[in-house]
Amino acid sequence: MGLNRGLYAIFSLTPLKVSHFITWQSLKTDVTMIEIHQMVPSLTNGDALGDETLEICKILNLWGYKSYIYTNQMSSKCKDFARDYREYSDISSKDNILIFHFSIGSDMSEFVRNLPDKKIIIYHNITPPEFFVGYNDVFVDLATRGRKELAQFAGIADLALGVSEYNRKELESLGFERTGVLPFIVDLDKYSQEPDKKIMREFTDDYINFLFVGRIVPNKRQEDVIRIFYYFNKYINSKSRLFLVGTYMNMNKYYVRLNELIERLKLKNVYITGHVDFKELLAYYRLADIFISMSEHEGFCVPLIESMYFNIPIVAYNSTAIPIILHDAGILVNKKAYEDIAELVNILICDKTLRAKIIKNQQSRLKYFNKSETEEMLKKYISMIL
Amino acid sequence: MREKSRSILEIKGEGIEEVEEIIRKIGVNKIKRKESSFSPENVLDLYCPSTPDIQHDFRQIKWTWDIGNSSYCISSHRPIVGKALVMGRELIHGEVKRYIDPMTEIQRDFNKSIAQILCKLDARIDRIDNEIENLEGQASKTKTMVDANQIISNPSLKKQKLHMYLHCFSGLQNLVDIGCRQVDLLDTFKEHGIRAHGVSTDEDSAKCCKQRGFDVERIDPIHYLERTDDNSQEGIFMDHFVEGVNPEYLAKMLNLCYKKLKHGYYLIIETANPLSVFHFVKSCDDGNNKMLMHPETLKLLLRSSCFREINVNFFSPISDYWLKSIPIKSKFANETEKTIVETYNSNIDLLNSIIFDAQDYAVIGKK
C-alpha cells in the first residue's frame, strides 16, 4: 500500500551509529562474520509482510550483519533489494541464520527445510482456506498447503516466532518447542510525511469519514463494514463516507460482490480505492474519523497500529489476534449488530470526552509497538540461537 | 478500571467507566430512530456477498469450457528477415504442439462433457422445479377452497372474537385485512361501520371476498404496504396469514406494519395456536402452513419491531371433544374414593387444557 513503505524504509537508511554498533559489538565481537538472511515467498513493497522484511534487513545491516532477502516473487520496486531464493543454496551454511517468513504454502518451504542453516520461523499466520472458497481456488490450495507445510517445520526450526501471541499459540499447538512473540517492526517515523495533497483537498470537509485499511479479501469482511456504514449513512448522518483502502488483486469475485452490495444498498459515498501509494494512504488516515474492522481472521493487523498512531478511534470485531493487538485500547465488539455498531460510532463522534479517553488508551498501547522495543526483542531472539 | 460486557462490546483501559451507559445510549438511540419513522430494513437480509453465486460459476463453465486457441497466428512485420523468423517460430510451434495439443484436446473434451452434463442437469432441475410449483399450486388451491368454505359456514365461531377486535378497530375507515380468510369477519366489520380493504395473494380467497362485495386486492401484502405512505394506516389485521409465511418474510412484514401504521393504532395478528395439541396435529395436514408460531415468539417479534402494549388473547377452545370428568358427589363413601375422583378430574382438566386448548389466538400490538 502506499508509496512503497518498503522503499521508504530502504531509502531512509540512516548512517550506522557508532554508539549503537559499539553496544552490539560488546555483546558479539564476531558479529560481522555471521550472515543473517531472510526468505519470504513474495516481497511486495507496501504490504505489511514486505515492509517488515525490508525493515528487518535494514536493522540487520545496521547491526553489522551481512543480510539479503531471498524470494520467489518480487514487485518491480524491490528488485534491487532481493534475490531469487534458489540462489541461496550457493551461500547456505550451518553457521548462517535464516529467517523464514511464513504466511502461505509455497515450494520455498521444502527448499528451506533442506537447508543446513539455523532457522527462525516468523509466522504471520495463514488465512483459513474456507474464507477463499468460491472466490479464488488457488488461494484455497495455497492456504491448505501452507498449514501442512508449517507443521513440517516443527522439529526443524531452531526458533519459531509469532507476530502475535495468537500466532505463537498456534505454533505451540503444532508442536514447535521454542516459541516467542516478535511483533511487526513498524517504523512509525515514516508516517510523519506529508500526505497526498489531491486526496486531502478532495475530501477535507465536514463529512464523517469511516476507514478500513486492508486487502479486499473475504476474511476481512468488508461487506460488514459496508452494512454498518449503510445504517449510519441512511439513518444517522448522510454526510458521511466510507473508504475501503486496499488492493483487490486476485480477489476480483469478492470485489465485484462488494460493489453489487453497494449498488443494491444505493450507497453513494463508498470508495474502494484499490492499491494506493504511501502518501495516499497517509491522506486516508489523516481524513479518517473512525477506523472500523470487522475482520474475522487476523494474525496481527498493522492498520490497527497505524490508526493508533493517527489518533483514530478503533472499533474492531473481537476475533483472532485483534484483542491481543488492541489489549486495553480501542473498542471491541463481540457481536456484529450493525445498527448497534453504527450507533456506537455516532456516540464516539459526538462524545468528545469518550473519544479523547479512547485515543489516550490507544496512544499508551502504541508504546508497546515502539520500534526500539521490537528491535530489542529481535536482538534477544537472535542471541538465543547464536 | 475495566468494564466488560460480552453481550455487545468491550471497552478496557484507563478511565473508561461508562460501558453500561454507552450500551444504554445505543439502545435508546435505536428506539428513538425507529419511533421517528425510521425503520431500517434488516441489513443482514439485504445481501450476503460471502455466499458464492452458483449460477455465476455455472455460466463461467458454459462460457469457458473451450480452451483451444485457434486465433494464434505466426507473422512478422519485418520485410526481409520476417520470412525466416516466421519459419523458425512455426518450427518451434510445431514441435511444442506435438506435446501440448494432445493434453489440450483431453482437457477440452473433459470440459465439454462437464459443461454438457451441467446443462442437462440444469434443464432437468428447471423441469422438476416447475412440476413442484404446479403441484404445490394445485394442493394449495384445493386446501384454500376447503378452508374458505369452512370459515363461511361457521360464522358463529368467529363472532366471539368480535368484541376484542371492535375495541381496537372501532370506527376505522382505513383497516387493512391481510389474508382475508374470514369473510364473515369482514361482514361484521362492515356492519359496525369499519371500512376494510382486503389484501390477499390467494386467488380463491380474493374471489370469494369479491363475490360478497368486499374491496379486495390480489397482491403480495409486502408490495401493498410498501406502496402506501408511512404512518398512513389506521389498523392492520393479519387473518391467519403468518402460518403461511417464512420467518424472514414475517420479520420484514412486521417492520413494514410498524412503519405504515399511524401512531397509537393497532396491529392484530390472528393465527392458529400450536399449544393446542389437537389443533396442532390438524394444522400439520394443511399444505399452506409453513410454520405455527408460539404466542410468546410472536409477542417477542412484535416487541422487537417496537410495538407496545402487546397482549395475547386465546379463543375457540375445542370444547366438543373435551374428556369428561366424574361428577362430584355430595358425599363420598370414603376418603380414598374422594381422592381418586379428585385426582382423576384434575388429570382430565390438565389433559383437556393441553390437548384441546384454544384453536386460535390473537396478538395485539399498538404503535
Interface residues (C-beta under 8 A of the other chain):
Chain A: V133 G134 Y135 P218 R221 E223 R227 Y230 Y231 K234 Y235 I236 K253 Y254 R257 L258 E260 L261 R264 L265 N318 P323 H327 D328 A329 I331 L332 V333 N334 K335 A337 Y338 E339 D340 E343 L344 N346 I347 L354 K357 I358 K360 N361 S364
Chain B: R6 S7 I8 L9 E10 I11 K12 G13 E14 G15 I16 E18 I22 K25 I26 N29 K30 R33 F38 P40 V43 L44 L46 Y47 C48 P49 S50 T51 P52 D57
